[in-house]
Amino acid sequence: MESAPAIFAGTVFALFGGALLMWTAVRVWHREPVAHGVSPVASAALATLSSAGALALGVWCFTRL
C-alpha cells in the first residue's frame, strides 16, 4: 500500500515524458515549430530536455519501490 503513490507518480512522469518526447520528435520531423515565436532549435532543445527530465523522474520513482 505504501508503494501506490510511487507507482502513480512514476506512471504519470513516464507517460508525460514519453508523450512530450514523441510530440517533439514529430514536430521536428515535419519541420513545424515546437513553440510559436521562439527559436526552433531552442524550443526543440528545451522540450527534449524537459521530456528527458520527466522520464528520469519516472524511472527514479520506480526505483523507489
Secondary structure, 3 states (H helix, E strand, C coil): CCCHHHHHHHHHHHHHHHHHHHHHHHHHHCCCCCCCCCCHHHHHHHHHHHHHHHHHHHHHHHHCC
